[in-house]
Amino acid sequence: MAELNRIAVYTSGGDAPGMNACVRAVVRTAVANDLDVVGVRRGYEGMIEGDFVEMDGRSVSNIVQLGGTILKSARSDRFRTSEGRMQAAENLRKAGVDALVGVGGDGTFRGAVLFHEEHGFPIIGCPGTIDNDLFGTDETIGYDTALNTAIENIDRIRDTADAHDRLFLIEVMGRDAGFIALNCAIGGGAEMVLIPETIANLDDIKDRVLTLMLAQTRSSIVVVAEGEELGGAAALESAFRADPSFDSIDLRVCILGHIQRGGAPSARDRVLASRMGVGAIEALIEGHTNVMVGVQNGEVRLTTMRSVWSRKKNINFELLKLTQLLS
Ligand code: ATP
């Protein structure tokens, strides 16, 4: 294996609470193993621009509790071009970097594998995305915090929904996966949940909502994942309003949006991110590359980055039955 003296760490794609705890663990574990660390600001975009900062144990003091990412994150179209990746490689070589740790989602890992194939840098990934949609780990960094934020907000909305006997459509994040929606529907006591993994039938949904609202004359919460088949909460609202059967229903929409990304990471996310950051440096020292550090059944495990995006992590359909049973 090539010499390993100096590593670079970056955060990329959508930010997720707990990324800082992961960066802290990467930096401190590297330092404990006599490795130098360079932080890359703004993910692949910063790599192309040579936006680097020297890091040591002290530069990650007091960040374990912070949301967002002190290294900042970005989406980089230039990194999708071979010229962009060439420039990034030149900058890293000039900075004396031998290997990389990237914290991000599947797009970040796709870029990483391509970069490794073209320029040879060993790369380890840590799964940082609130959507929890990555194969190879039971949970991703940021998911638990986002889920708790969503539930906290559903609780608040339920108070006002109940006071006025309203129907609320609450949209939560999840373009391709319903992990947040499904779990916050159970935890928030929602009457119904719509997720991307299921086939949506508008007439069936309307019937179920009308039964809930008219038969029981009470408030109802429907949790809608943003990537749900019918187009999310706003599209559903239009469909409901166009139907005269809904005329007597006091219908409101709340899109939680970026609130779910922010805030201090939960204890669970801090611990998960710390374990993954340590695992990433250990994996580099052991000579691994193109793998993601995950935690499966409580154990740190490595999974090839390729399988992270080529294999799908399924939701637990038993939980879907649970929302119906408990509503
Ligand atoms: P999130 O799940 O939060 O969206 P992500 O890591 O999947 O996180 P992306 O925007 O998909 O976020 O990817 C991050 C960056 O990785 C992109 O902006 C781009 O620079 C790089 N990237 C993604 N896919 C590729 C690819 N196929 N080839 C080269 N680079 C890529």
Boltz pocket constraint, residues with backbone or C-beta under 6 A from the ligand:
constraints:
  - pocket:
      binder: B
      contacts: [[A, 12], [A, 13], [A, 14], [A, 15], [A, 44], [A, 74], [A, 75], [A, 76], [A, 77], [A, 78], [A, 79], [A, 80], [A, 81], [A, 104], [A, 105], [A, 106], [A, 107], [A, 108], [A, 109], [A, 110], [A, 111], [A, 112], [A, 114], [A, 128], [A, 129], [A, 130], [A, 131]]
      max_distance: 6.0
